């Protein structure tokens, strides 16, 4: 599955629309990324830009953006209300899907290094990308702002992580840049069944990390308690990594608790929803729904859906769309306006449009396409689809078993198997189209020119690379189908006895998926020059096929014994 990260550069220009356009055009022109939002601020003289894409593409696009901002923005002339010390002041990277914070931090450091070395701009790494604890704090890195940068660069302890450690003529214009890796920030409003801003504020103070000031006597009107240094003593709120306030919205005629969740790894959206709902109930109020401001990663909604399914003691091994529906209804994401996943979930918003996918066809359409004179889809795609159907049957048995009357104490065990099955099914569905894509790569390589020796060499290299990929995909099908047989076996042994035949049919389909994919591994290996690679993959495939046949026999024996 594709890795995605978000990049949120803040440039020190919020007034000149032409400069902002030229900077953001660098993102629009870049491959592999999509511009999501441009938010200029006149008073701060600062623009927050948001784009998303694959990690390497994001690094390339961010580098181009920083370069363009350095060309167009002169920090010697900059004035604004927001703290800043560079033309591109900060450039955080945010993990969105299928990538860890550690991996994102490495990409942030890679970007920082290139900004420093290629663009000659001082760079400080902060938050999760920081090389030392003190520099995790952006305020520490940016202390003194642009006006204090010359003095900062002269101090050995404040030497930038990358780039020049001197306030030369170029640096005087560009300033410095801070690069980080941080978690995703979510802006969310909780709708209340009241028009009282005061009560909404009270709930906000109950939950936000900063809490509320401690008072003597009356908690509302009493004198604020100060510490020895004269600072307010605060009573912390119940949710870490959150900021919140109450307000009244004329448009909807209701009060809301408006919240920023600054780290969804610490406080997920569904946990914040539950806590705000609890505090509202304690004050005689009710959260009627949730308004998400901006975009969210898919995992945020999926985690929420699974959380509420588990509260209902229901299997979480269901289709992604159904999980999203549970999340939407559980939190009232459609309370004020329809919640359209394709417009609110980052991965859906940037999903590639166009192009005929096999898995978007009807069953009849897919069958007819297979039967046509077109060479694809062929045996590899059909093997993957057989496997997808096989593991889907095992998953179905797990879901049925999790809801069987009298088996309530076992729902979670079956739910875990169903969840495994769903992941394997999704992988195999992906491989149905990817096997056809692999075939198309070979055809493209064959079409390369071959007049000169250099062209012949390039064509041969491309053929070798494409052929290896055409072997790798059916081999992945084999591995995934074999894992799917574990689901079928578990359900044949422990699942609802009324559905044991379904587990058996699933095993038959999965074994066929393994054997069919192995035939494709072998036929695609014939033309490969790398014989060591061929020997290795053929032997590994043979072992997988033997295991699949043995497992099929075990499963069918279990199934037939239960049907006697």
LORO-605638 format. One line per field, with one value per residue (C-alpha): x, y, z; residue in three letters. Coordinates in steps of 0.1 Angstrom, whole numbers, plus 5000, padded with zeros to 4 digits. Layout:
# residues N
xx (X/...)
yy (Y/...)
zz (Z/...)
code (ALA/...)
***
This chain:
# residues 564
xx (5000/5012/5030/5017/5030/5017/5039/5028/5054/5048/5062/5068/5045/5008/5000/5014/4992/5015/5044/5022/5009/5045/5055/5025/5029/5060/5037/5011/5039/5054/5048/5035/5020/4987/4981/4954/4952/4966/4958/4973/4972/4975/4983/5008/5022/5024/5009/5003/5005/4994/5002/5004/5021/5045/5076/5102/5079/5071/5108/5114/5084/5092/5128/5114/5090/5118/5140/5113/5104/5141/5142/5111/5110/5135/5136/5153/5120/5096/5073/5044/5028/5038/5072/5095/5131/5131/5115/5102/5099/5089/5084/5069/5063/5034/5028/4994/4992/5014/5044/5058/5069/5104/5104/5089/5116/5142/5126/5125/5162/5168/5149/5168/5201/5193/5180/5212/5236/5219/5202/5228/5201/5207/5183/5173/5156/5129/5102/5106/5133/5155/5190/5191/5164/5166/5159/5126/5111/5105/5106/5141/5153/5135/5145/5154/5135/5151/5164/5185/5197/5231/5239/5225/5246/5278/5272/5287/5258/5233/5251/5224/5220/5226/5237/5259/5267/5273/5251/5263/5245/5225/5213/5205/5179/5166/5169/5168/5143/5131/5122/5103/5083/5051/5019/4987/4967/4929/4906/4872/4840/4816/4780/4760/4723/4726/4731/4752/4788/4795/4786/4805/4835/4831/4833/4863/4881/4872/4889/4917/4952/4958/4926/4914/4928/4926/4904/4899/4864/4839/4854/4839/4841/4868/4901/4927/4954/4990/5023/5054/5064/5031/5019/4984/4980/4961/4938/4948/4920/4914/4927/4964/4976/4944/4934/4898/4874/4836/4818/4784/4779/4753/4752/4738/4723/4742/4772/4802/4833/4861/4892/4926/4939/4977/4987/4962/4987/4982/4945/4926/4895/4871/4886/4882/4846/4838/4854/4837/4804/4809/4818/4788/4765/4779/4767/4733/4741/4746/4770/4746/4774/4808/4820/4855/4873/4896/4909/4917/4938/4918/4933/4915/4881/4889/4902/4870/4848/4866/4864/4826/4822/4842/4820/4790/4809/4808/4834/4858/4866/4842/4846/4863/4832/4811/4836/4835/4797/4799/4823/4801/4770/4786/4801/4774/4799/4769/4750/4753/4760/4766/4800/4815/4845/4859/4860/4871/4895/4930/4936/4903/4907/4940/4931/4941/4911/4905/4919/4900/4905/4895/4882/4858/4840/4809/4814/4799/4821/4853/4844/4836/4869/4888/4871/4878/4908/4927/4957/4950/4936/4952/4960/4978/4949/4925/4946/4946/4908/4904/4924/4904/4871/4886/4898/4865/4846/4868/4862/4825/4825/4844/4819/4789/4805/4812/4774/4763/4738/4755/4790/4791/4823/4841/4832/4866/4885/4864/4867/4905/4904/4879/4902/4931/4910/4899/4935/4945/4914/4923/4959/4947/4922/4950/4971/4944/4950/4987/4993/4978/4999/5030/5022/5018/5053/5067/5048/5061/5097/5093/5083/5115/5138/5167/5186/5219/5239/5229/5192/5195/5212/5185/5158/5173/5177/5140/5129/5148/5134/5098/5101/5113/5083/5060/5074/5073/5035/5023/5047/5031/4998/5011/5023/4990/4968/4988/4982/4945/4944/4951/4918/4900/4915/4907/4871/4867/4879/4862/4837/4799/4793/4765/4790/4818/4813/4820/4854/4860/4852/4874/4903/4898/4898/4929/4948/4939/4951/4985/4989/4977/5000/5029/5023/5027/5059/5073/5063/5075/5109/5117/5131/5150/5188/5193/5193/5201/5170/5150/5163/5156/5120/5111/5123/5104/5073/5076/5076/5046/5026/5034/5022/4990/4982/4989/4967/4939/4939/4938/4910/4888/4893/4880/4851/4840/4843/4819/4794/4790)
yy (5000/5035/5055/5091/5121/5156/5187/5220/5247/5282/5309/5345/5361/5365/5397/5396/5371/5369/5357/5332/5320/5315/5296/5273/5267/5248/5222/5222/5215/5187/5150/5127/5154/5173/5208/5206/5241/5276/5298/5333/5357/5394/5404/5376/5382/5344/5317/5281/5257/5221/5194/5156/5128/5100/5106/5111/5133/5154/5159/5170/5193/5209/5216/5234/5254/5264/5274/5296/5312/5320/5337/5358/5367/5391/5387/5420/5436/5413/5424/5404/5394/5358/5346/5338/5336/5326/5329/5293/5296/5260/5229/5200/5166/5146/5108/5102/5065/5033/5051/5055/5086/5072/5069/5103/5118/5103/5120/5153/5150/5142/5173/5194/5182/5190/5225/5232/5217/5226/5259/5271/5279/5273/5245/5235/5201/5202/5180/5143/5152/5169/5156/5167/5171/5209/5213/5194/5227/5250/5281/5272/5268/5301/5321/5357/5353/5367/5398/5376/5352/5367/5365/5329/5317/5330/5308/5272/5257/5272/5260/5248/5211/5217/5246/5276/5287/5323/5353/5360/5381/5352/5341/5377/5375/5339/5336/5301/5272/5248/5213/5187/5155/5158/5140/5151/5180/5178/5208/5196/5213/5194/5205/5210/5211/5246/5282/5290/5300/5299/5262/5254/5271/5252/5219/5231/5240/5205/5187/5208/5200/5235/5232/5262/5286/5274/5297/5302/5292/5296/5278/5304/5338/5331/5348/5332/5313/5323/5304/5318/5335/5351/5327/5313/5279/5257/5227/5204/5192/5155/5153/5156/5173/5193/5230/5240/5269/5274/5296/5303/5298/5321/5299/5269/5287/5264/5266/5244/5232/5241/5219/5214/5179/5185/5149/5122/5096/5108/5117/5100/5117/5091/5094/5131/5127/5103/5126/5158/5138/5127/5162/5176/5150/5158/5194/5183/5188/5165/5164/5161/5157/5166/5190/5182/5213/5204/5170/5139/5108/5076/5059/5085/5075/5038/5037/5055/5030/5000/5016/5019/4984/4969/4988/4971/4937/4935/4922/4949/4926/4943/4963/4997/5016/5000/5009/5045/5045/5033/5061/5088/5077/5071/5106/5124/5136/5143/5163/5197/5187/5155/5138/5129/5106/5115/5151/5148/5119/5126/5093/5093/5129/5123/5089/5086/5092/5077/5045/5013/4990/4954/4955/4983/4961/4940/4903/4898/4926/4911/4876/4890/4910/4878/4859/4886/4886/4909/4891/4907/4899/4866/4837/4858/4882/4853/4835/4866/4869/4833/4839/4871/4851/4823/4844/4864/4832/4825/4861/4857/4826/4846/4874/4851/4832/4865/4871/4836/4835/4819/4827/4862/4854/4846/4876/4892/4861/4858/4895/4893/4865/4885/4916/4895/4881/4916/4927/4897/4901/4938/4928/4902/4926/4950/4923/4914/4948/4949/4916/4932/4963/4940/4925/4960/4969/4941/4952/4987/4975/4954/4985/5004/5013/4989/5004/5013/4993/5018/5014/4976/4977/5000/4979/4947/4963/4975/4940/4924/4948/4944/4906/4905/4925/4902/4873/4892/4900/4864/4853/4878/4862/4829/4842/4860/4830/4808/4832/4832/4794/4799/4819/4791/4764/4783/4788/4751/4741/4766/4786/4783/4747/4757/4775/4749/4742/4778/4775/4744/4762/4790/4766/4752/4787/4797/4765/4772/4808/4795/4769/4793/4820/4795/4787/4824/4827/4798/4810/4845/4832/4816/4847/4861/4865/4864/4826/4828/4849/4824/4793/4810/4821/4788/4769/4792/4789/4751/4751/4774/4752/4721/4738/4749/4715/4700/4726/4721/4684/4692/4717/4694/4665/4688/4700/4666/4652/4679/4673/4636)
zz (5000/4992/5019/5023/5042/5046/5044/5060/5051/5066/5044/5056/5031/5036/5017/4982/4964/4934/4955/4973/4939/4925/4956/4956/4919/4927/4944/4916/4891/4911/4904/4931/4954/4956/4970/4996/5011/5010/5040/5040/5070/5064/5100/5105/5070/5068/5047/5057/5028/5030/5004/5005/4986/4986/5008/4981/4960/4991/4998/4962/4962/4995/4984/4953/4975/4999/4970/4954/4987/4993/4958/4963/5000/5016/5053/5058/5048/5066/5093/5109/5142/5141/5154/5124/5114/5077/5043/5048/5085/5094/5072/5092/5077/5090/5086/5070/5060/5060/5074/5109/5128/5128/5090/5086/5109/5086/5055/5075/5082/5045/5035/5061/5048/5012/5022/5040/5015/4982/4990/5016/5042/5079/5091/5126/5131/5158/5174/5163/5138/5165/5170/5206/5233/5236/5199/5201/5211/5182/5204/5215/5179/5168/5199/5190/5156/5125/5143/5166/5139/5133/5170/5172/5143/5160/5191/5188/5208/5184/5152/5127/5121/5084/5062/5068/5104/5094/5087/5052/5026/5013/5048/5056/5028/5034/5071/5086/5083/5109/5097/5117/5118/5139/5143/5126/5140/5139/5142/5154/5168/5191/5186/5219/5225/5240/5230/5261/5254/5291/5294/5262/5277/5310/5291/5271/5303/5317/5289/5274/5286/5300/5321/5341/5367/5403/5424/5461/5473/5444/5413/5390/5408/5435/5435/5411/5430/5421/5427/5443/5410/5405/5378/5377/5392/5367/5372/5343/5320/5312/5276/5268/5236/5232/5231/5234/5238/5238/5213/5197/5160/5144/5113/5132/5162/5187/5210/5203/5220/5194/5198/5183/5189/5185/5186/5175/5187/5223/5221/5191/5178/5192/5227/5226/5215/5243/5269/5257/5257/5292/5305/5286/5302/5337/5331/5318/5282/5252/5222/5192/5167/5155/5128/5113/5101/5072/5063/5084/5077/5070/5101/5123/5110/5109/5144/5156/5137/5152/5187/5185/5170/5198/5223/5207/5209/5171/5147/5133/5104/5080/5049/5052/5040/5067/5094/5082/5083/5119/5128/5111/5128/5162/5164/5144/5117/5095/5121/5104/5069/5049/5056/5023/5028/4993/5004/5040/5041/5027/5011/4993/4982/4965/4951/4915/4892/4858/4843/4841/4872/4870/4906/4897/4872/4879/4883/4848/4833/4849/4835/4801/4800/4809/4781/4755/4731/4754/4770/4804/4829/4827/4850/4875/4881/4882/4908/4930/4926/4935/4966/4975/4972/4993/5022/5019/5026/5057/5069/5064/5087/5113/5112/5113/5143/5162/5162/5169/5199/5229/5217/5231/5251/5219/5197/5200/5190/5158/5153/5153/5126/5106/5107/5095/5067/5056/5053/5032/5010/5004/4995/4970/4954/4950/4934/4908/4891/4899/4881/4850/4855/4858/4824/4809/4822/4802/4771/4776/4779/4747/4729/4737/4707/4700/4671/4689/4714/4741/4733/4732/4767/4781/4766/4780/4815/4814/4803/4831/4857/4844/4843/4879/4889/4869/4890/4923/4920/4916/4943/4966/4956/4967/5000/5007/4997/5021/5049/5040/5045/5082/5084/5066/5089/5120/5109/5098/5133/5155/5134/5132/5122/5099/5078/5078/5041/5033/5051/5029/4997/5008/5013/4978/4963/4982/4972/4936/4940/4952/4924/4897/4908/4910/4873/4865/4886/4866/4831/4838/4850/4817/4800/4830/4828/4865/4870/4907/4913/4893/4912/4945/4937/4921/4952/4976/4954/4955/4993/4995/4970/4991/5023/5006/4993/5027/5044/5020/5028/5066/5062/5040/5064/5092/5071/5060/5095/5108/5080/5088)
code (UNK/UNK/UNK/UNK/UNK/UNK/UNK/UNK/UNK/UNK/UNK/UNK/UNK/UNK/UNK/UNK/UNK/UNK/UNK/UNK/UNK/UNK/UNK/UNK/UNK/UNK/UNK/UNK/UNK/UNK/UNK/UNK/UNK/UNK/UNK/UNK/UNK/UNK/UNK/UNK/UNK/UNK/UNK/UNK/UNK/UNK/UNK/UNK/UNK/UNK/UNK/UNK/UNK/UNK/UNK/UNK/UNK/UNK/UNK/UNK/UNK/UNK/UNK/UNK/UNK/UNK/UNK/UNK/UNK/UNK/UNK/UNK/UNK/UNK/UNK/UNK/UNK/UNK/UNK/UNK/UNK/UNK/UNK/UNK/UNK/UNK/UNK/UNK/UNK/UNK/UNK/UNK/UNK/UNK/UNK/UNK/UNK/UNK/UNK/UNK/UNK/UNK/UNK/UNK/UNK/UNK/UNK/UNK/UNK/UNK/UNK/UNK/UNK/UNK/UNK/UNK/UNK/UNK/UNK/UNK/UNK/UNK/UNK/UNK/UNK/UNK/UNK/UNK/UNK/UNK/UNK/UNK/UNK/UNK/UNK/UNK/UNK/UNK/UNK/UNK/UNK/UNK/UNK/UNK/UNK/UNK/UNK/UNK/UNK/UNK/UNK/UNK/UNK/UNK/UNK/UNK/UNK/UNK/UNK/UNK/UNK/UNK/UNK/UNK/UNK/UNK/UNK/UNK/UNK/UNK/UNK/UNK/UNK/UNK/UNK/UNK/UNK/UNK/UNK/UNK/UNK/UNK/UNK/UNK/UNK/UNK/UNK/UNK/UNK/UNK/UNK/UNK/UNK/UNK/UNK/UNK/UNK/UNK/UNK/UNK/UNK/UNK/UNK/UNK/UNK/UNK/UNK/UNK/UNK/UNK/UNK/UNK/UNK/UNK/UNK/UNK/UNK/UNK/UNK/UNK/UNK/UNK/UNK/UNK/UNK/UNK/UNK/UNK/UNK/UNK/UNK/UNK/UNK/UNK/UNK/UNK/UNK/UNK/UNK/UNK/UNK/UNK/UNK/UNK/UNK/UNK/UNK/UNK/UNK/UNK/UNK/UNK/UNK/UNK/UNK/UNK/UNK/UNK/UNK/UNK/UNK/UNK/UNK/UNK/UNK/UNK/UNK/UNK/UNK/UNK/UNK/UNK/UNK/UNK/UNK/UNK/UNK/UNK/UNK/UNK/UNK/UNK/UNK/UNK/UNK/UNK/UNK/UNK/UNK/UNK/UNK/UNK/UNK/UNK/UNK/UNK/UNK/UNK/UNK/UNK/UNK/UNK/UNK/UNK/UNK/UNK/UNK/UNK/UNK/UNK/UNK/UNK/UNK/UNK/UNK/UNK/UNK/UNK/UNK/UNK/UNK/UNK/UNK/UNK/UNK/UNK/UNK/UNK/UNK/UNK/UNK/UNK/UNK/UNK/UNK/UNK/UNK/UNK/UNK/UNK/UNK/UNK/UNK/UNK/UNK/UNK/UNK/UNK/UNK/UNK/UNK/UNK/UNK/UNK/UNK/UNK/UNK/UNK/UNK/UNK/UNK/UNK/UNK/UNK/UNK/UNK/UNK/UNK/UNK/UNK/UNK/UNK/UNK/UNK/UNK/UNK/UNK/UNK/UNK/UNK/UNK/UNK/UNK/UNK/UNK/UNK/UNK/UNK/UNK/UNK/UNK/UNK/UNK/UNK/UNK/UNK/UNK/UNK/UNK/UNK/UNK/UNK/UNK/UNK/UNK/UNK/UNK/UNK/UNK/UNK/UNK/UNK/UNK/UNK/UNK/UNK/UNK/UNK/UNK/UNK/UNK/UNK/UNK/UNK/UNK/UNK/UNK/UNK/UNK/UNK/UNK/UNK/UNK/UNK/UNK/UNK/UNK/UNK/UNK/UNK/UNK/UNK/UNK/UNK/UNK/UNK/UNK/UNK/UNK/UNK/UNK/UNK/UNK/UNK/UNK/UNK/UNK/UNK/UNK/UNK/UNK/UNK/UNK/UNK/UNK/UNK/UNK/UNK/UNK/UNK/UNK/UNK/UNK/UNK/UNK/UNK/UNK/UNK/UNK/UNK/UNK/UNK/UNK/UNK/UNK/UNK/UNK/UNK/UNK/UNK/UNK/UNK/UNK/UNK/UNK/UNK/UNK/UNK/UNK/UNK/UNK/UNK/UNK/UNK/UNK/UNK/UNK/UNK/UNK/UNK/UNK/UNK/UNK/UNK/UNK/UNK/UNK/UNK/UNK/UNK/UNK/UNK/UNK/UNK/UNK/UNK/UNK/UNK/UNK/UNK/UNK/UNK/UNK/UNK/UNK/UNK/UNK/UNK/UNK/UNK/UNK/UNK/UNK/UNK/UNK/UNK/UNK/UNK/UNK/UNK/UNK/UNK/UNK/UNK/UNK/UNK/UNK/UNK/UNK/UNK/UNK/UNK/UNK/UNK)
***
